[in-house]
Amino acid sequence: MLKIGITGGIGSGKSTVCNILRNLGVPIFDSDAEGRRLLNEDKGLIARVIKFFGKDMYNAEGTLDRVRMANLVFNDPKSLEKLMSIVHPKVNDSFDEWILDYAIRPYVVKEAAILFESGNYHDLDKIIHVFAPKHERMKRVMARDNSRKEMVEKRMRFQYSDEERNRLADFIILNEERSDLLPQVMELHEIFLNENQNEKTIFR
């Protein structure tokens, strides 16, 4: 079984790629969703977050104030690094447990926004970078989240550049306005089913 990572900058469309693969029957582990779940349900993790960031990071219902946390970590690299050091080991443990249910599958996918930044890509067999030009990503995120341009730019600054992700990835999917996404995903799907591709592929 291959362990495939899918990553990309905010607004790149990596979740769209994962949805296509999910519809093809490929098991998808959403690292970001699991991180959010753990931050609201794992008592040990919650205790560590409160210890380092304060009780006011959680509201009266015991749910993480994601806006408050985002405003902190995307303005302070050390806070972001600390949050990652708390959450990512737990997410990795969840992935290791999750993958046991799919041992007979040809491949599974781990989707993560900061796969390279966290160093977790070293534990995977192949990495896909879903690439879209920055101006397109900016437009998508502002429309999707009703976010201000300044906040989106801050979040982008805390992720690897497209050039760095392209360098580290084994496969690159182009998801710009003139690109046809489905054929690219289908070709990669066939590659992983056959386990016969070793060279970096860039679809155009």
C-alpha positions as CSV (number, residue, x, y, z in Angstrom):
1,M,0.0,0.0,0.0
2,L,1.2,3.4,-1.0
3,K,0.9,6.4,1.4
4,I,0.3,9.5,-0.7
5,G,0.4,13.0,0.6
6,I,-1.6,15.8,-1.0
7,T,-0.8,19.4,-0.1
8,G,-1.0,22.9,-1.6
9,G,-1.3,26.5,-0.6
10,I,-4.5,27.9,0.8
11,G,-7.1,28.1,-2.0
12,S,-5.1,25.8,-4.3
13,G,-7.9,23.2,-4.6
14,K,-6.4,20.3,-2.8
15,S,-9.7,19.4,-1.2
16,T,-11.3,19.3,-4.6
17,V,-8.7,16.9,-5.8
18,C,-9.3,14.8,-2.7
19,N,-13.1,14.8,-3.3
20,I,-12.5,13.4,-6.8
21,L,-10.3,10.6,-5.3
22,R,-12.8,10.0,-2.6
23,N,-15.5,9.4,-5.2
24,L,-13.2,6.9,-6.8
25,G,-13.1,5.0,-3.6
26,V,-9.7,6.1,-2.3
27,P,-9.5,6.5,1.5
28,I,-8.7,10.1,2.4
29,F,-7.4,11.2,5.8
30,D,-8.1,15.0,6.3
31,S,-5.3,16.1,8.7
32,D,-6.7,19.6,9.1
33,A,-10.1,18.3,10.1
34,E,-8.6,15.8,12.5
35,G,-6.5,18.6,14.1
36,R,-9.7,20.6,14.6
37,R,-11.4,17.6,16.1
38,L,-8.6,16.9,18.5
39,L,-8.4,20.6,19.6
40,N,-12.0,20.3,20.7
41,E,-12.1,16.7,22.0
42,D,-8.7,15.5,23.2
43,K,-8.5,16.5,26.9
44,G,-4.7,16.2,27.1
45,L,-4.2,18.3,24.1
46,I,-6.7,20.9,25.3
47,A,-4.9,21.1,28.6
48,R,-1.6,21.8,26.8
49,V,-3.2,24.5,24.6
50,I,-4.7,26.2,27.7
51,K,-1.3,25.9,29.5
52,F,0.6,27.7,26.7
53,F,-2.1,30.0,25.2
54,G,-4.5,30.6,28.0
55,K,-8.1,29.7,29.0
56,D,-9.6,32.4,26.8
57,M,-8.7,30.3,23.7
58,Y,-11.8,28.2,24.6
59,N,-15.3,29.6,24.9
60,A,-17.9,28.7,27.5
61,E,-18.9,25.6,25.6
62,G,-15.4,24.3,25.6
63,T,-14.9,24.9,21.9
64,L,-11.7,26.4,20.6
65,D,-12.0,30.0,19.5
66,R,-10.5,29.5,16.1
67,V,-10.6,33.2,15.2
68,R,-8.7,34.2,18.3
69,M,-6.2,31.4,17.8
70,A,-5.7,32.4,14.1
71,N,-5.1,36.0,15.0
72,L,-2.4,34.9,17.4
73,V,-0.5,32.3,15.5
74,F,-0.6,34.1,12.1
75,N,1.0,37.1,13.7
76,D,3.6,35.3,15.8
77,P,5.8,32.5,14.2
78,K,6.8,31.2,17.6
79,S,3.2,30.7,18.6
80,L,2.4,28.9,15.4
81,E,5.4,26.6,15.9
82,K,4.3,25.8,19.4
83,L,0.7,25.0,18.3
84,M,2.1,22.7,15.6
85,S,4.3,20.9,18.1
86,I,1.3,20.2,20.2
87,V,-1.2,19.2,17.5
88,H,0.8,17.4,14.8
89,P,2.1,14.5,16.9
90,K,-1.5,13.7,17.9
91,V,-2.7,14.0,14.3
92,N,0.1,11.6,13.2
93,D,-0.9,9.1,15.8
94,S,-4.5,9.3,14.5
95,F,-3.2,8.7,11.0
96,D,-1.2,5.7,12.1
97,E,-4.3,4.2,13.7
98,W,-6.6,5.1,10.7
99,I,-4.3,3.5,8.1
100,L,-4.6,0.1,9.8
101,D,-8.2,-0.2,8.4
102,Y,-7.0,0.2,4.8
103,A,-4.0,-2.2,4.7
104,I,-5.3,-4.0,1.6
105,R,-6.0,-0.9,-0.5
106,P,-3.5,0.0,-3.3
107,Y,-3.1,3.5,-1.8
108,V,-4.4,5.9,0.7
109,V,-4.2,9.7,0.8
110,K,-3.2,12.1,3.6
111,E,-4.4,15.6,2.9
112,A,-2.5,18.4,4.8
113,A,-2.1,22.1,4.3
114,I,1.4,22.2,5.8
115,L,2.7,18.8,5.0
116,F,6.1,20.1,4.1
117,E,6.3,22.7,6.9
118,S,5.6,20.0,9.5
119,G,8.1,17.6,8.1
120,N,5.5,14.8,8.0
121,Y,6.0,14.3,4.3
122,H,9.1,12.2,5.1
123,D,6.8,9.4,6.3
124,L,4.9,9.2,3.0
125,D,5.8,7.5,-0.3
126,K,4.8,10.1,-2.8
127,I,3.7,13.8,-2.5
128,I,1.3,15.7,-4.8
129,H,1.4,19.4,-4.8
130,V,-1.9,21.0,-6.1
131,F,-0.7,24.3,-7.6
132,A,-2.7,27.4,-8.5
133,P,-1.3,30.9,-9.1
134,K,-1.3,33.1,-6.1
135,H,-3.8,35.6,-7.5
136,E,-6.3,32.9,-8.2
137,R,-5.8,31.4,-4.7
138,M,-6.3,34.8,-3.2
139,K,-9.6,35.3,-5.0
140,R,-10.9,31.9,-4.1
141,V,-10.2,32.2,-0.4
142,M,-11.6,35.8,-0.1
143,A,-14.8,34.6,-1.7
144,R,-15.0,31.3,0.2
145,D,-14.2,32.6,3.7
146,N,-15.3,36.2,3.3
147,S,-11.7,37.1,4.4
148,R,-9.9,40.4,4.0
149,K,-6.9,40.3,1.6
150,E,-4.5,41.2,4.4
151,M,-5.5,38.1,6.5
152,V,-5.2,35.8,3.5
153,E,-1.7,37.2,2.7
154,K,-0.7,36.6,6.4
155,R,-1.7,33.0,6.2
156,M,0.1,32.5,2.9
157,R,3.3,33.9,4.4
158,F,3.4,31.2,7.0
159,Q,3.3,28.5,4.3
160,Y,6.1,27.3,2.0
161,S,6.3,29.1,-1.3
162,D,4.9,27.5,-4.5
163,E,8.4,27.1,-5.7
164,E,9.5,25.2,-2.6
165,R,6.5,22.9,-2.7
166,N,7.1,22.3,-6.4
167,R,10.7,21.3,-5.7
168,L,9.8,18.9,-2.9
169,A,6.8,17.3,-4.6
170,D,6.8,14.1,-6.7
171,F,3.8,15.2,-8.7
172,I,2.3,18.6,-9.5
173,I,-1.3,19.1,-10.5
174,L,-2.1,22.5,-12.1
175,N,-5.5,23.9,-10.9
176,E,-5.7,27.2,-12.7
177,E,-8.7,28.5,-14.6
178,R,-7.5,27.0,-18.0
179,S,-6.6,23.7,-16.5
180,D,-8.7,20.6,-16.7
181,L,-8.5,19.0,-13.3
182,L,-10.2,15.7,-13.7
183,P,-7.8,14.1,-16.3
184,Q,-4.8,15.0,-14.2
185,V,-6.4,13.3,-11.1
186,M,-7.4,10.2,-13.1
187,E,-3.9,9.8,-14.5
188,L,-2.4,9.9,-11.1
189,H,-5.0,7.5,-9.8
190,E,-4.0,5.0,-12.5
191,I,-0.3,5.6,-11.7
192,F,-0.8,4.8,-8.0
193,L,-3.0,1.8,-8.8
194,N,-0.2,0.4,-10.9
195,E,2.7,1.6,-8.7
196,N,4.9,2.1,-11.7
197,Q,5.8,5.8,-11.7
198,N,9.1,7.1,-10.2
199,E,9.8,10.4,-11.9
200,K,8.3,13.8,-11.2
201,T,5.3,14.5,-13.3
202,I,4.0,18.0,-14.2
203,F,0.7,18.1,-16.0
204,R,0.0,20.9,-18.4
